[in-house]
Amino acid sequence: MFLYKIEIELKDQTAYLIILAPTDEKAFDHVDSHVARHFIKSPEIISAAIVEKKRTEAGSGYVIAL
């Protein structure tokens, strides 16, 4: 399993999704559903790209500075 940091470019902003998945393809499969659950009205997704990928182990994580 891998921990992914995915950058999602929306029409008016950029969002990040941190997700645990076995493959890159499976990580991308979950982007739409997570975006839909997060926003009241689902925004238009312009693009999504893997920014970081780490093999999971105790202490794995990401810092997201805004």
MDAnalysis code that builds the backbone (N, CA, C; Angstrom):
import MDAnalysis as mda
import numpy as np

u = mda.Universe.empty(198, n_residues=66, atom_resindex=np.repeat(np.arange(66), 3), trajectory=True)
u.add_TopologyAttr("name", ["N", "CA", "C"] * 66)
u.add_TopologyAttr("resid", np.arange(1, 67))
u.add_TopologyAttr("resname", ["MET", "PHE", "LEU", "TYR", "LYS", "ILE", "GLU", "ILE", "GLU", "LEU", "LYS", "ASP", "GLN", "THR", "ALA", "TYR", "LEU", "ILE", "ILE", "LEU", "ALA", "PRO", "THR", "ASP", "GLU", "LYS", "ALA", "PHE", "ASP", "HIS", "VAL", "ASP", "SER", "HIS", "VAL", "ALA", "ARG", "HIS", "PHE", "ILE", "LYS", "SER", "PRO", "GLU", "ILE", "ILE", "SER", "ALA", "ALA", "ILE", "VAL", "GLU", "LYS", "LYS", "ARG", "THR", "GLU", "ALA", "GLY", "SER", "GLY", "TYR", "VAL", "ILE", "ALA", "LEU"])
u.atoms.positions = np.array([
    [0.842, -1.184, 0.000],
    [0.000, 0.000, 0.000],
    [0.886, 1.245, 0.000],
    [0.351, 2.285, -0.606],
    [1.067, 3.551, -0.695],
    [0.185, 4.689, -0.179],
    [0.832, 5.705, 0.331],
    [0.153, 6.916, 0.755],
    [0.424, 7.955, -0.321],
    [-0.650, 8.483, -0.906],
    [-0.536, 9.427, -2.020],
    [-0.962, 10.826, -1.600],
    [-0.249, 11.811, -2.108],
    [-0.669, 13.210, -2.009],
    [-1.012, 13.617, -3.438],
    [-2.304, 13.869, -3.671],
    [-2.775, 14.207, -5.009],
    [-3.214, 15.661, -5.029],
    [-2.657, 16.431, -5.969],
    [-3.051, 17.831, -6.160],
    [-4.203, 17.862, -7.153],
    [-5.303, 18.499, -6.742],
    [-6.490, 18.564, -7.573],
    [-6.734, 20.020, -7.944],
    [-6.646, 20.306, -9.231],
    [-6.911, 21.667, -9.717],
    [-8.400, 21.773, -10.029],
    [-9.068, 22.637, -9.271],
    [-10.489, 22.893, -9.469],
    [-10.639, 24.202, -10.216],
    [-11.845, 24.526, -10.617],
    [-12.076, 25.742, -11.398],
    [-11.579, 26.991, -10.670],
    [-11.856, 27.101, -9.348],
    [-11.519, 28.313, -8.604],
    [-10.441, 28.148, -7.549],
    [-9.920, 26.935, -7.351],
    [-8.933, 26.718, -6.290],
    [-8.171, 25.429, -6.523],
    [-7.183, 25.198, -5.679],
    [-6.421, 23.958, -5.691],
    [-6.686, 23.238, -4.376],
    [-6.887, 21.929, -4.443],
    [-7.126, 21.126, -3.253],
    [-6.139, 19.962, -3.249],
    [-5.938, 19.371, -2.075],
    [-5.044, 18.220, -1.951],
    [-5.805, 17.072, -1.319],
    [-5.605, 15.883, -1.835],
    [-6.202, 14.671, -1.291],
    [-5.075, 13.764, -0.839],
    [-5.126, 13.342, 0.418],
    [-4.181, 12.362, 0.935],
    [-4.956, 11.055, 1.022],
    [-4.486, 10.031, 0.338],
    [-5.256, 8.785, 0.259],
    [-4.324, 7.573, 0.295],
    [-4.809, 6.508, 0.902],
    [-4.100, 5.240, 0.970],
    [-4.672, 4.332, -0.111],
    [-3.808, 3.819, -0.984],
    [-4.263, 2.960, -2.079],
    [-3.131, 2.018, -2.492],
    [-3.485, 0.872, -3.093],
    [-2.447, -0.076, -3.508],
    [-1.727, 0.303, -4.805],
    [-2.391, 1.091, -5.678],
    [-1.790, 1.472, -6.958],
    [-2.167, 2.906, -7.318],
    [-1.432, 3.478, -8.266],
    [-1.742, 4.820, -8.746],
    [-3.168, 4.868, -9.307],
    [-3.528, 3.866, -10.077],
    [-4.855, 3.819, -10.704],
    [-5.967, 3.830, -9.654],
    [-5.806, 3.034, -8.606],
    [-6.821, 2.980, -7.542],
    [-6.906, 4.318, -6.811],
    [-5.775, 4.992, -6.634],
    [-5.779, 6.305, -5.978],
    [-6.600, 7.295, -6.798],
    [-6.390, 7.319, -8.108],
    [-7.148, 8.222, -8.978],
    [-8.635, 7.851, -9.039],
    [-8.957, 6.566, -8.885],
    [-10.359, 6.125, -8.906],
    [-11.179, 6.776, -7.795],
    [-10.532, 7.167, -6.699],
    [-11.235, 7.720, -5.541],
    [-11.320, 9.245, -5.530],
    [-10.642, 9.915, -6.433],
    [-10.600, 11.386, -6.428],
    [-11.999, 11.991, -6.534],
    [-12.769, 11.590, -7.528],
    [-14.097, 12.174, -7.749],
    [-15.009, 12.010, -6.531],
    [-15.020, 10.810, -5.947],
    [-15.927, 10.579, -4.820],
    [-15.527, 11.391, -3.593],
    [-14.234, 11.556, -3.343],
    [-13.793, 12.357, -2.192],
    [-14.093, 13.838, -2.405],
    [-13.902, 14.331, -3.609],
    [-14.219, 15.732, -3.910],
    [-15.718, 15.959, -3.754],
    [-16.528, 15.047, -4.250],
    [-17.983, 15.180, -4.147],
    [-18.450, 15.190, -2.698],
    [-17.808, 14.394, -1.837],
    [-18.193, 14.348, -0.423],
    [-17.740, 15.577, 0.349],
    [-16.656, 16.203, -0.094],
    [-16.097, 17.342, 0.637],
    [-16.862, 18.644, 0.388],
    [-17.298, 18.864, -0.834],
    [-17.957, 20.110, -1.208],
    [-19.470, 19.935, -1.254],
    [-20.209, 20.988, -0.898],
    [-21.669, 20.945, -0.956],
    [-22.119, 20.760, -2.401],
    [-21.545, 21.540, -3.309],
    [-21.798, 21.387, -4.741],
    [-20.482, 20.953, -5.375],
    [-20.479, 19.822, -6.035],
    [-19.237, 19.298, -6.619],
    [-18.658, 20.274, -7.635],
    [-17.415, 20.714, -7.410],
    [-16.784, 21.629, -8.368],
    [-16.264, 20.873, -9.589],
    [-16.013, 21.606, -10.643],
    [-15.426, 21.025, -11.852],
    [-13.955, 20.732, -11.583],
    [-13.529, 19.501, -11.835],
    [-12.127, 19.120, -11.671],
    [-11.424, 19.359, -12.998],
    [-10.424, 20.233, -12.987],
    [-9.648, 20.540, -14.188],
    [-8.591, 19.456, -14.413],
    [-7.852, 19.124, -13.338],
    [-6.829, 18.084, -13.428],
    [-6.513, 17.538, -12.048],
    [-5.894, 16.366, -12.032],
    [-5.433, 15.751, -10.789],
    [-4.086, 15.106, -11.071],
    [-3.136, 15.314, -10.158],
    [-1.791, 14.780, -10.369],
    [-1.197, 14.312, -9.047],
    [-0.466, 13.206, -9.099],
    [0.234, 12.727, -7.910],
    [1.430, 13.632, -7.684],
    [1.486, 14.210, -6.483],
    [2.590, 15.093, -6.131],
    [3.648, 14.311, -5.353],
    [3.189, 13.407, -4.477],
    [4.101, 12.565, -3.700],
    [3.486, 11.188, -3.524],
    [4.361, 10.193, -3.378],
    [3.932, 8.815, -3.162],
    [4.918, 8.184, -2.189],
    [4.394, 7.624, -1.076],
    [5.257, 7.006, -0.068],
    [4.733, 5.617, 0.269],
    [5.651, 4.675, 0.448],
    [5.265, 3.360, 0.947],
    [4.847, 3.560, 2.401],
    [3.755, 2.908, 2.821],
    [3.255, 3.124, 4.169],
    [4.086, 2.395, 5.208],
    [4.271, 3.080, 6.308],
    [4.915, 2.518, 7.495],
    [4.536, 3.423, 8.646],
    [4.778, 3.000, 9.850],
    [4.441, 3.822, 11.013],
    [5.100, 5.187, 10.895],
    [4.313, 6.227, 11.049],
    [4.837, 7.585, 10.987],
    [4.772, 8.234, 9.617],
    [4.319, 7.510, 8.579],
    [4.196, 8.114, 7.243],
    [3.174, 9.242, 7.294],
    [3.456, 10.326, 6.608],
    [2.517, 11.432, 6.573],
    [3.014, 12.561, 5.706],
    [2.219, 13.601, 5.611],
    [2.544, 14.763, 4.813],
    [2.262, 16.031, 5.602],
    [3.044, 17.070, 5.339],
    [2.773, 18.396, 5.864],
    [2.248, 19.221, 4.700],
    [1.110, 19.861, 4.897],
    [0.540, 20.706, 3.862],
    [0.495, 22.119, 4.400],
    [1.385, 22.970, 3.909],
    [1.433, 24.367, 4.326],
    [0.604, 25.214, 3.370],
    [-0.251, 26.057, 3.923],
    [-1.104, 26.891, 3.083],
    [-0.731, 28.350, 3.243],
])
